Amino acid sequence: MTRRLLLRWGLAVVAAGAVLAAAVWSLAGRDSPRVPTLTVEARDVRVRVTAEGHLEAVVSTPLTAPVSVRRPLTVAWTVPDGTAVHAGDAVVLFDPTELEQELEDGLSDQRAAERRLATAEAERRATLEKLDRDAEVARRELANAREFQNRDAQLYSRMEIIESSIDTELAEAKADHAETSKAIRDQLAEADLELLSIQRERAQLSIDQANQGLDALAVVAPHDGIVVFERDWNGETIRVGDSVWPGRPLARLPELDEMQAVVFVLEADAGGLEQGQQSTVTLEAHPDLAVPATVRSVDPVAQPRLRGVPVQYFRTVLELEHTDPETMKPGTRVHAEIVIADLEDAVTVPRQAVGELDGSPVVWRATGRGFESVPVTLGVTAAGRVTIVEGLQPGDRVAVRDPNRTRPEAIDDPEAGVRALGGSE
């Protein structure tokens, strides 16, 4: 009986102790959540980005609307896009109707100006002849007045002498007026003739511009090649009936000996993209043909590829290792794979393990006394992971999140946390 009571009492004590330990463990778990960690290890990192684009010639001759025409032109005819042409062949023809009308108007204005100029010259000659006659009469009257002026007081009365003197002065005034009128009318007639000459020159200028425009209405190929028309935001080329301004790019005449690929890399995938990186270009029409290439240039600013679509791309030019004129044509669709990084034994951590302290990237390394923040230099970013160039060594143990942040829902099992965050032991 006593032994049985002692056994029951012992079992009760053990149970109470287990319950107390579980409660303490539970409270400790709530108050001090454990931070998941992982051990840093070196691994190979290969980062590739894919992009789509097209082929274009490295060297191409631009064809533009004629700049000699100072007004919009209407497209009357074009060769089909991609047509092979020879030097001197017409590529685009413009409607000559308005220029022909301008030419007729200029010729009409020129004829009218010439008629007015001839009439003004005839009127000038007639006016000057009349003024010459008036001046000659005035000179003769003055000569007679001076010759027969009454000056002798013994022969003429004082009144007659005064009247004769007045007549002489009047004759002098008439002569001076005739000469002055002739000079003034000559100057006015000269000014009228200059104005009419300016009108004639302006009409001639309109004629010359119309003739230059008519001579430039045909855009011809300067050399042999394939015509590739320029496209607008909507991917459309010029069409018959379109109105284009002088100097607008119309098409290009590429030289097919050397091609390059122009691809568009999504802005989110362009981290680490730079000149000199290796790539592989595959033609959409020949998927079995892969051409090695090198990144020649990357636009400094990402831009939308289509109007109304906010997605932005970096325009990237790839230099092809070789060109096959038989299969590689301007505008051919291509796919490219660009090697952003190909590293061996690189130190990597999950993206969540990298934080920021005072504006610089850091990770939290585990020590015997807890965690310490370690400044790091970041490299390329792989899928879910970041390479560490400086700051960590293989074998270091780091937190997969900021240990200073309180997270009541933290996982007690560190290995479970590592697996959830993509880490590995």
C-alpha positions as CSV (number, residue, x, y, z in Angstrom):
1,M,0.0,0.0,0.0
2,T,2.8,2.4,1.0
3,R,4.8,1.5,-2.1
4,R,1.9,2.1,-4.4
5,L,1.3,5.6,-2.9
6,L,5.0,6.5,-3.2
7,L,4.9,5.4,-6.9
8,R,1.8,7.6,-7.6
9,W,3.4,10.5,-5.8
10,G,6.6,10.2,-7.9
11,L,4.7,10.1,-11.2
12,A,2.7,13.2,-10.2
13,V,6.0,15.1,-9.4
14,V,7.5,14.1,-12.8
15,A,4.3,15.2,-14.7
16,A,4.3,18.5,-12.9
17,G,7.9,19.1,-13.7
18,A,7.3,18.3,-17.4
19,V,4.4,20.7,-17.5
20,L,6.5,23.4,-15.8
21,A,9.4,22.8,-18.2
22,A,7.1,23.0,-21.2
23,A,5.6,26.3,-19.9
24,V,9.1,27.8,-19.3
25,W,10.3,26.6,-22.7
26,S,7.1,28.1,-24.4
27,L,7.5,31.4,-22.7
28,A,11.2,31.6,-23.5
29,G,10.4,30.8,-27.1
30,R,7.9,33.7,-27.3
31,D,10.3,36.1,-25.6
32,S,13.4,35.1,-27.5
33,P,12.6,34.0,-31.1
34,R,15.5,32.2,-32.7
35,V,17.0,33.8,-36.0
36,P,17.5,31.3,-38.9
37,T,21.1,31.1,-40.1
38,L,23.0,29.5,-42.8
39,T,26.6,28.6,-43.5
40,V,28.2,30.6,-46.4
41,E,29.7,28.3,-49.1
42,A,31.3,28.9,-52.5
43,R,29.5,27.8,-55.6
44,D,29.6,28.4,-59.3
45,V,27.4,31.3,-60.5
46,R,26.1,31.6,-64.0
47,V,23.8,34.5,-64.9
48,R,22.2,34.7,-68.3
49,V,19.6,37.1,-69.7
50,T,17.5,36.6,-72.8
51,A,16.4,39.3,-75.2
52,E,14.6,39.7,-78.5
53,G,15.3,42.0,-81.4
54,H,16.3,42.2,-85.0
55,L,19.3,42.4,-87.3
56,E,20.5,45.6,-88.9
57,A,23.4,46.5,-91.1
58,V,26.5,48.1,-89.4
59,V,26.8,50.5,-92.3
60,S,23.7,51.8,-94.0
61,T,22.9,54.9,-96.1
62,P,20.0,57.0,-94.9
63,L,17.3,58.1,-97.4
64,T,15.5,61.3,-96.4
65,A,12.7,63.5,-97.8
66,P,14.3,66.3,-100.0
67,V,15.3,69.4,-98.0
68,S,15.2,71.6,-101.0
69,V,11.4,71.7,-100.7
70,R,10.3,74.1,-98.0
71,R,6.9,72.5,-97.4
72,P,5.4,69.1,-96.7
73,L,5.3,66.6,-99.5
74,T,2.7,63.9,-100.3
75,V,3.9,60.4,-101.0
76,A,2.8,59.2,-104.4
77,W,4.6,55.8,-104.7
78,T,7.1,53.6,-102.9
79,V,8.9,50.4,-103.7
80,P,7.8,47.5,-101.4
81,D,9.8,47.2,-98.1
82,G,12.8,44.9,-98.6
83,T,13.1,45.4,-102.4
84,A,16.5,44.9,-103.9
85,V,17.4,48.0,-105.9
86,H,20.4,49.2,-108.0
87,A,22.1,52.6,-108.0
88,G,19.9,55.2,-109.5
89,D,16.6,53.3,-109.0
90,A,13.7,55.3,-107.6
91,V,12.7,54.3,-104.1
92,V,10.1,57.0,-103.2
93,L,8.2,59.4,-105.5
94,F,6.3,62.4,-104.3
95,D,3.2,64.1,-105.8
96,P,4.2,67.0,-108.1
97,T,0.8,68.7,-108.3
98,E,1.3,71.5,-105.8
99,L,4.8,72.2,-107.0
100,E,3.6,72.4,-110.5
101,Q,1.0,74.9,-109.4
102,E,3.6,76.9,-107.6
103,L,5.7,76.9,-110.8
104,E,2.8,78.2,-112.8
105,D,2.1,80.9,-110.2
106,G,5.7,81.9,-110.2
107,L,5.8,82.1,-114.0
108,S,2.6,84.2,-114.1
109,D,4.0,86.5,-111.4
110,Q,7.2,86.9,-113.3
111,R,5.4,87.8,-116.6
112,A,3.2,90.3,-114.7
113,A,6.3,91.9,-113.1
114,E,8.0,92.1,-116.4
115,R,5.0,93.8,-118.0
116,R,4.7,96.3,-115.1
117,L,8.5,96.9,-115.3
118,A,8.3,97.6,-119.1
119,T,5.4,100.0,-118.6
120,A,7.1,101.8,-115.8
121,E,10.3,102.3,-117.9
122,A,8.2,103.6,-120.8
123,E,6.4,106.1,-118.5
124,R,9.7,107.1,-117.0
125,R,11.2,107.9,-120.4
126,A,8.1,109.9,-121.4
127,T,8.0,111.8,-118.2
128,L,11.7,112.7,-118.3
129,E,11.4,113.8,-122.0
130,K,8.5,116.1,-121.0
131,L,10.5,117.5,-118.1
132,D,13.5,118.0,-120.4
133,R,11.3,120.0,-122.7
134,D,9.9,122.1,-119.8
135,A,13.4,122.7,-118.5
136,E,14.6,123.8,-122.0
137,V,11.7,126.3,-122.3
138,A,12.5,127.6,-118.9
139,R,16.1,128.1,-119.8
140,R,15.3,129.9,-123.0
141,E,12.8,132.2,-121.1
142,L,15.5,132.9,-118.6
143,A,18.0,133.7,-121.3
144,N,15.6,136.1,-123.0
145,A,14.6,137.7,-119.8
146,R,18.2,138.4,-118.9
147,E,19.0,139.6,-122.5
148,F,16.1,142.0,-122.7
149,Q,15.9,143.0,-119.1
150,N,15.0,146.7,-118.8
151,R,17.8,148.3,-116.8
152,D,18.3,151.8,-118.4
153,A,16.5,154.4,-116.2
154,Q,16.7,157.0,-119.0
155,L,14.7,154.8,-121.4
156,Y,12.3,153.0,-119.0
157,S,10.3,154.0,-116.1
158,R,11.0,152.8,-112.7
159,M,7.9,150.6,-112.9
160,E,9.0,148.9,-116.1
161,I,12.5,148.3,-114.7
162,I,10.9,146.6,-111.6
163,E,8.6,144.5,-113.7
164,S,11.5,143.4,-115.9
165,S,13.5,142.4,-112.8
166,I,10.6,140.4,-111.5
167,D,10.2,138.7,-114.8
168,T,13.9,137.7,-114.8
169,E,13.6,136.3,-111.3
170,L,10.5,134.4,-112.2
171,A,12.3,132.9,-115.2
172,E,15.2,131.8,-113.0
173,A,12.7,130.2,-110.5
174,K,11.0,128.4,-113.4
175,A,14.3,127.1,-114.6
176,D,15.4,125.9,-111.2
177,H,12.0,124.3,-110.6
178,A,12.1,122.5,-113.9
179,E,15.6,121.0,-113.1
180,T,14.5,120.1,-109.5
181,S,11.3,118.4,-110.7
182,K,13.3,116.5,-113.3
183,A,15.7,115.1,-110.7
184,I,12.9,114.2,-108.2
185,R,10.8,112.5,-110.8
186,D,13.8,110.6,-112.0
187,Q,14.5,109.4,-108.4
188,L,10.9,108.3,-107.9
189,A,10.8,106.5,-111.2
190,E,14.1,104.7,-110.3
191,A,12.6,103.6,-107.0
192,D,9.5,102.3,-108.7
193,L,11.6,100.3,-111.1
194,E,13.7,98.8,-108.2
195,L,10.4,97.7,-106.5
196,L,9.2,96.1,-109.7
197,S,12.6,94.4,-110.1
198,I,12.3,93.0,-106.6
199,Q,8.9,91.5,-107.5
200,R,10.4,90.0,-110.6
201,E,13.3,88.5,-108.6
202,R,10.9,87.1,-106.0
203,A,8.9,85.5,-108.8
204,Q,12.1,84.0,-110.2
205,L,13.0,82.7,-106.7
206,S,9.6,80.9,-106.5
207,I,10.3,79.5,-109.9
208,D,13.7,78.2,-108.9
209,Q,12.4,76.7,-105.7
210,A,9.6,75.0,-107.6
211,N,12.0,73.6,-110.2
212,Q,14.3,72.4,-107.4
213,G,11.4,70.7,-105.7
214,L,10.3,69.0,-108.9
215,D,13.8,67.8,-109.6
216,A,14.0,66.3,-106.1
217,L,10.6,64.5,-106.0
218,A,12.3,61.2,-106.8
219,V,14.3,59.7,-103.9
220,V,16.8,57.4,-105.7
221,A,19.2,54.7,-104.4
222,P,22.8,56.0,-104.3
223,H,24.1,52.4,-104.5
224,D,22.9,48.8,-104.7
225,G,21.2,47.3,-101.7
226,I,17.9,46.3,-100.1
227,V,15.5,49.0,-99.1
228,V,14.5,49.0,-95.4
229,F,11.9,51.6,-94.6
230,E,12.0,53.4,-91.2
231,R,9.1,52.6,-88.8
232,D,7.3,54.9,-86.4
233,W,6.1,54.2,-82.9
234,N,3.4,51.9,-84.2
235,G,5.8,50.0,-86.4
236,E,4.3,51.5,-89.6
237,T,6.3,52.6,-92.6
238,I,5.3,55.5,-94.9
239,R,2.4,54.8,-97.3
240,V,1.0,56.4,-100.4
241,G,-0.9,59.6,-99.4
242,D,1.2,60.3,-96.3
243,S,2.5,63.8,-95.8
244,V,6.1,64.1,-94.8
245,W,8.2,67.1,-93.9
246,P,11.6,67.9,-95.6
247,G,14.5,66.0,-94.1
248,R,12.4,63.2,-92.5
249,P,14.1,59.8,-92.6
250,L,12.3,57.6,-95.0
251,A,14.4,54.4,-95.4
252,R,17.9,53.0,-95.2
253,L,20.0,51.3,-97.8
254,P,22.1,48.8,-95.8
255,E,25.4,47.3,-96.9
256,L,24.8,43.5,-96.3
257,D,28.4,42.5,-95.8
258,E,28.4,43.1,-92.1
259,M,25.3,42.8,-89.8
260,Q,24.7,43.4,-86.1
261,A,21.9,42.5,-83.7
262,V,19.8,45.1,-81.9
263,V,18.1,43.5,-78.9
264,F,16.0,44.9,-76.1
265,V,16.8,43.8,-72.5
266,L,14.1,44.2,-69.9
267,E,15.1,46.8,-67.4
268,A,14.6,44.4,-64.5
269,D,17.1,41.9,-66.1
270,A,19.7,44.5,-67.0
271,G,21.7,44.5,-63.8
272,G,25.4,44.0,-64.6
273,L,24.8,44.3,-68.4
274,E,27.8,46.1,-69.9
275,Q,30.0,46.3,-73.0
276,G,32.2,43.4,-73.9
277,Q,30.1,40.6,-72.5
278,Q,29.7,37.4,-74.6
279,S,26.4,36.3,-76.0
280,T,24.8,34.0,-78.5
281,V,22.4,35.1,-81.2
282,T,19.8,32.7,-82.8
283,L,17.8,33.6,-85.9
284,E,14.1,33.1,-85.4
285,A,13.8,31.7,-89.0
286,H,16.8,29.4,-88.5
287,P,16.8,28.2,-84.9
288,D,19.6,25.8,-85.6
289,L,21.9,28.6,-86.5
290,A,23.7,30.1,-83.4
291,V,26.1,32.9,-83.9
292,P,28.6,34.0,-81.2
293,A,28.4,37.8,-80.5
294,T,29.8,40.4,-78.2
295,V,28.0,43.3,-76.5
296,R,29.1,46.4,-78.5
297,S,27.0,49.1,-76.7
298,V,24.2,49.5,-74.2
299,D,22.0,52.6,-74.1
300,P,22.5,54.6,-70.9
301,V,18.8,55.1,-70.3
302,A,16.0,52.5,-70.5
303,Q,13.1,53.5,-72.7
304,P,9.6,52.2,-73.6
305,R,9.6,50.0,-76.7
306,L,6.0,50.6,-77.6
307,R,3.9,53.7,-77.2
308,G,1.4,53.4,-74.4
309,V,3.2,50.4,-72.8
310,P,5.1,51.5,-69.7
311,V,7.6,48.5,-69.7
312,Q,11.1,49.8,-70.3
313,Y,14.0,48.2,-72.1
314,F,17.7,48.8,-72.6
315,R,18.6,48.9,-76.3
316,T,21.7,46.7,-76.7
317,V,23.8,46.3,-79.8
318,L,25.6,43.0,-80.3
319,E,28.6,42.6,-82.6
320,L,28.3,39.3,-84.5
321,E,31.3,37.1,-85.0
322,H,30.4,36.6,-88.7
323,T,27.7,37.5,-91.2
324,D,26.0,35.1,-93.6
325,P,24.4,37.3,-96.3
326,E,22.2,34.4,-97.5
327,T,20.4,34.0,-94.2
328,M,21.0,37.3,-92.4
329,K,18.9,40.1,-93.7
330,P,18.0,43.4,-92.2
331,G,14.9,43.1,-90.0
332,T,15.3,39.4,-89.4
333,R,14.0,38.5,-85.9
334,V,16.6,37.2,-83.5
335,H,16.8,35.8,-79.9
336,A,19.9,36.5,-77.9
337,E,21.3,35.0,-74.7
338,I,23.8,37.3,-72.9
339,V,26.3,36.1,-70.3
340,I,26.1,38.5,-67.5
341,A,28.4,36.5,-65.2
342,D,30.2,33.1,-65.2
343,L,31.9,32.8,-61.9
344,E,33.5,29.8,-60.2
345,D,33.6,29.4,-56.4
346,A,31.8,32.6,-55.8
347,V,30.5,33.5,-52.3
348,T,26.7,33.9,-52.4
349,V,23.9,34.5,-49.9
350,P,20.1,34.8,-50.3
351,R,18.9,38.2,-51.1
352,Q,17.0,38.3,-47.8
353,A,20.3,38.0,-45.9
354,V,21.6,41.4,-47.2
355,G,20.4,44.5,-45.4
356,E,21.4,48.1,-45.2
357,L,23.1,50.1,-42.5
358,D,23.9,53.8,-42.8
359,G,23.2,53.5,-46.5
360,S,25.7,50.6,-47.1
361,P,25.0,46.9,-47.7
362,V,25.7,44.6,-44.7
363,V,25.1,41.0,-43.6
364,W,24.9,39.8,-40.0
365,R,27.5,37.2,-39.1
366,A,27.0,34.9,-36.2
367,T,29.6,35.0,-33.4
368,G,29.8,33.4,-30.0
369,R,28.1,36.5,-28.5
370,G,25.4,36.9,-31.1
371,F,25.4,38.7,-34.4
372,E,27.7,41.4,-35.8
373,S,27.0,43.6,-38.9
374,V,29.6,43.1,-41.6
375,P,30.0,45.6,-44.5
376,V,30.0,43.8,-47.8
377,T,30.6,44.5,-51.5
378,L,27.9,43.1,-53.7
379,G,28.5,41.5,-57.1
380,V,26.1,40.2,-59.7
381,T,22.6,38.9,-58.7
382,A,21.5,35.4,-59.6
383,A,18.1,33.9,-59.1
384,G,17.3,34.6,-55.5
385,R,20.9,35.0,-54.5
386,V,23.6,37.8,-54.4
387,T,27.3,37.3,-54.9
388,I,29.5,38.8,-52.2
389,V,32.8,40.2,-53.6
390,E,34.3,41.3,-50.3
391,G,33.3,40.9,-46.6
392,L,32.6,37.2,-46.2
393,Q,34.5,33.9,-46.5
394,P,33.2,30.4,-47.1
395,G,32.3,28.8,-43.7
396,D,31.0,32.0,-42.2
397,R,27.6,31.7,-40.6
398,V,25.1,34.5,-41.3
399,A,21.6,35.4,-40.4
400,V,19.1,35.2,-43.2
401,R,17.3,38.3,-42.0
402,D,18.1,41.3,-39.7
403,P,18.4,39.8,-36.2
404,N,17.5,43.1,-34.6
405,R,14.0,43.0,-36.0
406,T,11.4,41.3,-33.7
407,R,9.4,38.6,-35.5
408,P,7.0,36.7,-33.1
409,E,6.3,34.3,-35.9
410,A,10.0,33.3,-36.2
411,I,10.7,29.6,-36.8
412,D,12.5,27.7,-34.0
413,D,14.0,25.3,-36.4
414,P,16.9,27.2,-38.1
415,E,17.1,24.5,-40.8
416,A,13.4,25.1,-41.7
417,G,14.1,28.8,-41.9
418,V,17.1,28.2,-44.2
419,R,15.0,25.9,-46.5
420,A,12.2,28.4,-46.6
421,L,14.6,31.2,-47.7
422,G,16.4,29.2,-50.2
423,G,19.6,28.7,-48.2
424,S,21.6,25.5,-47.6
425,E,23.9,24.2,-45.0
